[in-house]
Amino acid sequence: MTKTAAQGLGRKGEELAQRYLVERGYRILAQNYRCAAGEMDLIAEAGGYVAFVEVRTRRGRAFGMPEESLTPAKKRHLRAVAETYLQETARADCDWRIDLIAVEMDRTGRLRRIELIENAVTD
């Protein structure tokens, strides 16, 4: 898959993930938040939590399931991004977690599965 095709697949996954969260009562605080520590796909709020959401999108399972692609290094980056956002927005004392939304599409681009995994990144 070309870089452009992968980026398009990633954008589609993020759009589906955002819609999924909104339909479940989440309020989106930020999309593609960037800081020196890295990038967070979505930041949302629901149920008294700030949820930092990494979206992983795959077409097929040749390279494993989307949730299996979260490496230890990526988890460290996500924690650092979350902590930076909390400091920048004066929310350091709020309840927060890092979630993952796994998106699987078929070869034609149709959604096969979308799943929210709460607390996907823990210490």
URZILIN-V475593 format. One record per residue. RES is the residue in three letters. PHI is phi in radians with two decimals (NA if undefined). PSI is psi in radians with two decimals (none if undefined). D_FIRST is the distance of its C-alpha to the first C-alpha in Angstrom with 1 decimal. Layout:
[[RES | PHI | PSI | D_FIRST] [RES | PHI | PSI | D_FIRST]]
This chain:
[[MET | NA | 2.35 | 0.0] [THR | -1.27 | 2.83 | 3.8] [LYS | -1.04 | -0.73 | 6.6] [THR | -1.10 | -0.75 | 8.2] [ALA | -1.12 | -0.72 | 6.1] [ALA | -1.13 | -0.71 | 6.3] [GLN | -1.12 | -0.72 | 9.8] [GLY | -1.11 | -0.73 | 10.7] [LEU | -1.09 | -0.75 | 10.0] [GLY | -1.09 | -0.76 | 12.1] [ARG | -1.09 | -0.74 | 14.7] [LYS | -1.08 | -0.76 | 15.1] [GLY | -1.05 | -0.74 | 15.7] [GLU | -1.15 | -0.67 | 18.2] [GLU | -1.10 | -0.79 | 19.9] [LEU | -1.11 | -0.71 | 20.4] [ALA | -1.13 | -0.74 | 21.6] [GLN | -1.09 | -0.80 | 24.0] [ARG | -1.05 | -0.74 | 25.4] [TYR | -1.01 | -0.80 | 25.8] [LEU | -1.15 | -0.82 | 27.8] [VAL | -1.05 | -0.74 | 29.9] [GLU | -1.10 | -0.37 | 30.8] [ARG | -1.77 | 0.23 | 32.1] [GLY | 1.60 | 0.14 | 34.3] [TYR | -1.35 | 2.57 | 32.4] [ARG | -1.86 | 2.14 | 33.0] [ILE | -1.35 | 2.18 | 30.1] [LEU | -1.69 | -0.60 | 31.3] [ALA | -2.78 | 2.62 | 28.3] [GLN | -2.13 | 2.41 | 24.6] [ASN | 0.83 | 0.86 | 22.4] [TYR | -1.17 | 2.27 | 25.5] [ARG | -2.15 | 2.49 | 25.3] [CYS | -2.62 | -3.11 | 27.9] [ALA | -1.06 | -0.49 | 28.4] [ALA | -1.38 | -0.31 | 27.3] [GLY | 2.53 | -2.62 | 23.8] [GLU | -2.36 | 2.54 | 22.4] [MET | -2.12 | 2.26 | 23.0] [ASP | -1.08 | -0.92 | 21.1] [LEU | -2.44 | 2.53 | 24.3] [ILE | -2.21 | 2.21 | 27.9] [ALA | -2.41 | 2.93 | 30.2] [GLU | -2.32 | 2.34 | 33.8] [ALA | -2.92 | 2.54 | 35.4] [GLY | 1.01 | 0.54 | 38.2] [GLY | 1.41 | 0.07 | 39.5] [TYR | -1.99 | 2.60 | 36.3] [VAL | -1.69 | 2.14 | 33.8] [ALA | -1.87 | 2.09 | 30.4] [PHE | -1.62 | 2.11 | 27.6] [VAL | -2.06 | 2.09 | 24.4] [GLU | -1.65 | 2.25 | 21.0] [VAL | -1.85 | 2.22 | 18.4] [ARG | -2.10 | 2.08 | 15.6] [THR | -2.06 | 2.35 | 13.2] [ARG | -2.36 | 2.59 | 11.2] [ARG | -1.96 | 1.78 | 10.2] [GLY | 1.51 | 3.04 | 12.1] [ARG | -2.03 | 0.34 | 13.8] [ALA | -1.03 | -0.54 | 12.2] [PHE | -1.91 | 0.39 | 12.1] [GLY | 1.60 | 3.10 | 15.3] [MET | -1.37 | 2.69 | 16.6] [PRO | -0.95 | -0.75 | 15.8] [GLU | -1.19 | -0.30 | 19.3] [GLU | -1.39 | -0.15 | 18.9] [SER | -1.57 | 0.07 | 16.5] [LEU | -1.50 | 1.79 | 19.4] [THR | -1.42 | 2.82 | 20.6] [PRO | -0.99 | -0.68 | 24.3] [ALA | -1.12 | -0.76 | 23.4] [LYS | -1.11 | -0.68 | 21.4] [LYS | -1.06 | -0.72 | 24.5] [ARG | -1.10 | -0.75 | 26.8] [HIS | -1.08 | -0.75 | 25.0] [LEU | -1.08 | -0.75 | 25.2] [ARG | -1.05 | -0.78 | 28.9] [ALA | -1.11 | -0.71 | 29.6] [VAL | -1.13 | -0.79 | 28.0] [ALA | -1.04 | -0.80 | 30.0] [GLU | -1.12 | -0.67 | 33.2] [THR | -1.10 | -0.81 | 32.8] [TYR | -1.04 | -0.79 | 32.4] [LEU | -1.08 | -0.69 | 35.4] [GLN | -1.19 | -0.77 | 37.5] [GLU | -1.15 | -0.51 | 36.5] [THR | -1.82 | 0.20 | 37.5] [ALA | 0.97 | 0.72 | 40.6] [ARG | -2.02 | 0.40 | 39.4] [ALA | -1.01 | -0.40 | 39.8] [ASP | -1.75 | 0.17 | 42.1] [CYS | -1.49 | 2.86 | 40.1] [ASP | -1.39 | 2.34 | 38.5] [TRP | -2.59 | 2.84 | 34.8] [ARG | -2.69 | 2.86 | 31.9] [ILE | -1.97 | 2.06 | 28.2] [ASP | -1.87 | 2.90 | 26.4] [LEU | -2.28 | 2.39 | 22.9] [ILE | -1.95 | 2.07 | 21.4] [ALA | -1.61 | 2.20 | 19.0] [VAL | -2.14 | 2.19 | 17.0] [GLU | -2.08 | 2.28 | 15.5] [MET | -2.05 | 2.71 | 14.2] [ASP | -1.51 | 3.13 | 14.2] [ARG | -1.12 | -0.38 | 11.8] [THR | -1.57 | -0.04 | 13.9] [GLY | 1.64 | 0.12 | 13.6] [ARG | -1.48 | 2.53 | 17.0] [LEU | -1.19 | 2.21 | 18.2] [ARG | -1.75 | -0.68 | 19.1] [ARG | -2.74 | 2.46 | 20.4] [ILE | -2.41 | 2.28 | 21.3] [GLU | -2.50 | 2.30 | 23.6] [LEU | -1.61 | 2.20 | 25.4] [ILE | -2.00 | 1.80 | 26.3] [GLU | -1.28 | 2.59 | 29.2] [ASN | 0.94 | 0.74 | 30.1] [ALA | -1.20 | -0.42 | 26.8] [VAL | -2.09 | 1.98 | 27.7] [THR | -2.12 | 2.87 | 31.3] [ASP | -1.22 | none | 33.3]]
